[in-house]
Amino acid sequence: MTRLDGLNIAVTGGAGDIGAAMGAEFRRLGATVTLIDRKTPEEARPWLERAAAHGPVAYAQADVRDRAALDAALAAIDPLDVAIGNAGIGHGIPFLDISLEQWQEHLDVNLTGCFHLGQAAARQMVRQGRGGRIVFTGSWVQEVPWPEIAAYSASKAGVRMLARSMARELAAHKILVNVVAPGIVRAGLAKHQMETEPQYARRIEHVIPLGEPQTVEQVARSAAFLCSDGAEYMTGAVLLVDGGCSLFQFEE
């Protein structure tokens, strides 16, 4: 992996399993890291400790739905080289049971949260005049329907098009915008379902051609690639790292 020395990287959803793994990987590769999350510093402590495995990380408390707080968190990073829109929520709810409030929450956090992060970061990068990178955490289900997560899948599909639209408009400013799309990660909602829902655990036994759920470290390494020199000619792209889930493996 190309080193990330000298880069200032901000990660929303930093006080979560994937965000903390990203923070640790970016620090391992030499970047300066600021994690952003809505948790208080005390609530975030376990994830901050994981993220600091290879060196100290900074922390800013801000909800991605609160544009003023997010603007302030990013403004404190000078210069801002890379912004990672990783904050997200996901709940397993059958389509017929999704409430309007649950639908709106998915859109507010997963999609509008990326809009806030992306626009705030892009404006700051344009003012700096030195280009930059914006990376969103998408999902393999942004294009492949999976049972009982319609709200989540729709929000991630929106993130994909948001990134591609941004990439087209921001290319003139040397700002690259891409998406890392993981598969079934042993973290967050998927991990909870693996541990508590036997039917979910049985389902994933047949859907992952590589045989095992993804680790947060694998997601982090893929995100790091999109921040590196190896991805210097990529923009508007989706880096699909799903272990083959989208290949539609069926039980024979």
Buried (B, 14 or more C-beta within 10 A) or exposed (E): EEEBEEBBBBBBBBBBBBBBBBBBBBBBBEBBBBBBBBBEEEEBEEBBEBBBBBBEBBBBBBBBBBBEBBBEBBEEBEEBBBBBBBBBBBBBBEEEEBEEEEBEBBBBBBBBBBBBBBBBBBEBBBEBEEBBBBBBBBBBBBBBEBEBBBBBBBBBBBBBEBBBEBBEEBBEBBBBBBBBBBBBBBBBBBBBBBEEEEEBEEBBEEBBBEEEBBBBEBBBBBBBBBBBEEBEEBBBBBBBBBBBBBEEEEEE
